[in-house]
Amino acid sequence: MHLRLRLCAIIGAAALAVGASSAVAQTPTVTVGTLIYTQFAYQLRTDSLTNSHLNNFDITRAYINVVGKFPGGIYGRLTPDIYRVADGSLAFRLKYAYAAWTPEKSPLTMKFGLIHTPWLDWEEALWDYRMQGSMALERFQSPAGAGYLSSADFGAGIDGKIGFDQVNFQIGAYNGEFYSKPETDRYKDVEARLSVRVLDSDDHSRVGGLRITGYGAIGKPTGGGRRNRYIGMISYKFKLLTLSGEYGRARDSLENGPPVAGAPPAVPQTDGDILSFFGVLNIPNSKAAVIARWDQQKPNVDTTTPNKRSRIIGGVSYQLSPQVRVLADVDNQWFESGTYTNAQNSTRTTGLFQMQVAF
């Protein structure tokens, strides 16, 4: 009799524990976090008009991340972005705003809204120093006057992984006008990335190990034409060291559309090449690291006129705490033509002290 009572008590306690665990697992959770990039920039070349070295303190980005997790694999994210605009003021806009669904035991996650695009979020996770500035394919300007890629856009997509990120991929359909602009025509861009780990390392993240990664995007700008992107990358990341090299080809054109006041002129087909190599060495038994990066753009591969643009970045970082990291670096760029306006020359070599704050 006593044995039966004990068994009933044990079974009852186990059932209550399972029920409580299930209730906790089904409880929606909402978290709020912040990511801030701040810096002091000192131009190492003299401005010939003012005969001075320009310098300033600035907040280059401030994100507020609101994340909700709900029963049934439902996930939502809202990220406002505070940034510096051309006239020097700070502006507020949305960076991410989407709903996502991961079915139970599924390797796929479906997203809808203002979502990550496949390439830059991946590359920034590998580089891990977005605080220094944007990546090459976002920083260099295309013939349209903006970056070749954007980290977010309005659309729908699928993220997936196989075998603990042995294969990681993302595909989606997007407006193609980036997250700062609304869609104004019927055209959409299709973008996809596939990354395969061919050798493991002690870094088991989605970007860890020796990986071969490819990306492609096919689309049309407003008014018609071409906006195609192709990228290949080889990277190796383990806890001590990150090394990466990539080659990108961009094909752009803008067709003659109906005459509209203020519409941009037609642009003939232009092929551009972008190269980027970077490395991060985490100094053993310390919180310090050394970073280096070299980017090069040839906006038009078919012209004999010198048009290459290059950038080299080098610096040292230190992790003050899990929430705060600082970086001292020099950012230098130059043009193959050797010809610069005063504005270009006075700002092309910059000493930076930068800080990343996350909480």
N, C-alpha and C positions, 0 to 999 in steps of 0.2 A: 504494500500500500504506500509506504513511504517512498519507495523507488518510483512508483507511478507519479506521485505528487512532484517529486524532484524533476522527473522527465518533463512533465507538463509545465513546470515553472521555467525550465531551461528553454523549452520550445517557445513558450510565451515571450520570454525575454528576447530571444532571437528574432521573433516576429516583430516585436516592437522596435528593435534596433534596425531591422531591415526597413520597416515602415518609416522610421525617423530619417534614415539615410536617404530613402527615396524622396521624402518630402523636401529634404535639404537640396537634393539634386534637381528637383523640379522648381525650386524657388528662383524667381528672376533676380538677377543682380545687375546693378548699374554702378559703374566706376567712372571717376573723373580724374584726369591727369593733365599735366602741362609740360610742354617741351619748348624751351627758349634758346635761341642762338643770339649771343651778344658779342660785340667786338670793339676793339680800338684799331683803327687803320691809319698808318703813317706812310704817305707817298714818298718814296726814296729819291725820286727825281724832282727837280725844281720846276715849278710852274713859271714859264717865262713872262707871263703877264703880271703876276704878283710877286715874283722873285722869292717864293716861299715853298716849303714842303707842306702840301695840303694834309690835314689829319682830322679825324673825327671819331667820336664815340657813336655807336649805333646799335639798334636792335634789328637784326636782319630778318628774323622770323620769330613768331610766337604762336604756338598751336595750343588749342584746348581740345583734349581728346575725351569725348563722352562715349562710353562703350556699354552696351546692354547685352546681356546673355539671358535667353529665355528657354523654356522647355521645348523639346522637339528639335533641338539643334538650330534654333533661330538665333541670329546674332545681328546687332545693329551698331553702327558707328556714325558719330557726328563730329566733325573736326573743323571748326572755324580757323582761319588763317589771318594773322595780322602781319602786314608786310609793308615795305617801303615802296612808294610809287615814284614815277619819273619827276614829279614836281617837288619831291622831298617830304611830302606828308605821309602819315601812316594810314593805311586803308584796311578794311575788314571785308573778308569774303569767305565763302565755303571752300574747303580743300577736299574733304570727303563727307559724303552723306549717303549711306546705303544700308540696305538690308541684305543679309546673307543667310543661307540655309545649308547645313551639312547633314544629310540623312544619316541615321544611326548606322555605324560601322561602314560608312561610305568613304572612299578616298577623295571624293569630289565635294567642292563647295561652290554653290551658285550665288552670284552677287548681282544686285540690280540697284542702279542709282548713280551717284557721283563716286566712281570707284577707282582703285589703282589700275594703271595701265601695266602691261606685262614686264617692261624692261627696267625702268629707272628704279622702282622699288626694290627689285632684285639686285641691281648693281650697287645701290646705296647700302644695302645690307652687307654686301661683300666688302666694300670699301670702308664702311663704318665711320666715315668722317664727313658726313653731310654738313657739319658745322663749319667746315672750311669754305664750302661753296657748292654749287651744283655740278653735276657730272658733265663730261665733254659734250654729249649729244643734246644736252639741255642748255649748256652755256654758249656754245657756238651758235651763231645765227644762220638760218637757212635763207635762200633767196626771198622768201616771204617776209623776212624781217623779224621772225621769232625763232625760238629754239627748234631744233629738229624734232625733239620729243617733249612730251609733258608727262609728269608723274601721275596725273589724274585726269579723268575725262568722264563725261556723262555716257553711260552705256550699260551693257549687261555682259557678264563673263562667267567663266568657270575656272577655278583653281583646282589642281589635282596633284597627288603624289603617290608614288608606288614604292613599296619596300623601304620604309623609313627614309624617304626622300632620295632613294637611289635614282629615281626619276622624278623630276619636279616640273610641272608645266602650268601654263596659263593661256587662255584664249578668250577673246571677247570682240564685240562689235561696239564701236564708239562713234560719237558725233564727229570727232576729228578736229574740232575747233578749240580743244583744250578746256580746262575747267574754268577759265576766266571769261569765256565767251559762250553765248547761246548759239544753237544751230540756226542757220538761216536758209538752208536748202535741203534737198532730199538725200544728199550723199552721206555715206557712212564709211568709216575706216574699219578694217578687220586686222587685228593684231594678235600675234601668238609668240610664245617663248617655250622652248624645250631645253631642259638642262639634265645631263646624265652624269652621275658620279662614276668614274672609271677606276678610282682608287680611293680607299677609305683613309681617314686620318683620325687624330684625336679630337677633331672638331666635328660633332655630330649634328650640327645645325643644317638647315636647308641649303646653305652655301658652302658647307665644309667639304674637305677632300679635294681630289683632283677631278675637275669637272670640265666638260665640253658643253657649251651653251650656245644656242642659236636663236635668233629672233627675226621675224618678218612682219611687215605692215604694208597693206595695200589700201590706198584710199584716194580721194579726190578733194581738192580744196573747194571753197565756195566759188562758184562760177565755172567749175570744171577744170580738168587738167590731171596732173599726177602728183601724188604725195606718197611715195614708196620708200620704205626703209628696210635695210638688210644688215644684220650684225652677227658676227661670229666671235666667240670668246673662249680662251683657255685660261683656267684659274686653278690655283692650288692654295688651300687654306688649312692651316692647322693652328694650334693655340699660340705658337711662337711666331709664325710668319704667314703673311698673305702676299701672294703674287698674282698678277692678272695682266693679260694683254688682249686687246680687242681691235677689230677692224670693222668699220661701218661704211656702207654705201647708201647715199641718199639720192633719189631722183625726184626733181621738182619741175613743175610747169604750171602755168595758169593760162587758160584759154580766154579768147575774146568773148565776153558775154554781152548781153544787151546793154546799150549805153545808159549808165546810171551815174548821176552826179556823185563824185567822190569815190567811185569804184577804182580799184588799182588797175594799172595797165597790164596788158598781157605779158607773160614771162615765157620765153622759149625754154624747151627742156634743158635742164642743167643737172649734171651728175657731180656730186661732191663726195670726197673721201674724208673719213674721220678716223684717227688712230688714238688710242689711249692705253697707257701702261702705268700701273701703279703697284706700290708695295708698302707693307706695314710690318715693321719688326718690333715685336713686344720684347723689351729688354728683360732677360730672365731675372727672377727674384726681385722684381721692382714693379712699380705702377707706371713706369715711363714707357714710351714707344717712340720710334722714329718713322716718319712717313715721307714718301716721295711719289711724285706723279708727273707724267709728261703727256700732254695732249697736243695733237696737231690736226688742223683742218685745211683741206684744199677745196675751197668752195666750188671751183669749176675745174674738172680734170682735163677738159678739152681745150683750154686756152694755153698759149705759150707765155702769157703775161704772168710774172711772178705774183702769186696770190695765196701762198701758204701762210697760215697763222699758227703760231706755236705758243704753248704755255708750259712752264715748269714750276712745280710746287714742291717745297721741302720744309720740314719742320719737326718739332718735338712736342709730344703731348704728355700730360700727366693726369692720372685719375685721382682727384682729391678725395672723392667719396663715391659710393655707387650712384649718387645723384648729380655729381658735378665733375666735369672734365674740362681741362684747359689745353690750349694749343697755341704755340708760338711758331709762326711760319712766315716764309717769304713767297710771294706769288708774282712771277715775272712772265710777261708775254711780249712777243715780238712778231713783226711782219716781215715776210720774205723780201718785199719791195724795199724795206729800209726807210720808207717815207711815212711820217707821222704828223698829224696835227698837234698843236700844243696840248689840247685836251687828252689826246691819246698818249702822247709822250710822258706827260706829267703824272699819269695814273697807271702806267703799264708795269711799274715795279713797286710793289706794296709790301711793307712789313705789317704783320697782323698779330694781334693778341686776341684770341677768341675763346669763348666759353660756351659750353653746353650745359644747361640746367634742366633736369627732368624730375618731376615729383608728382 
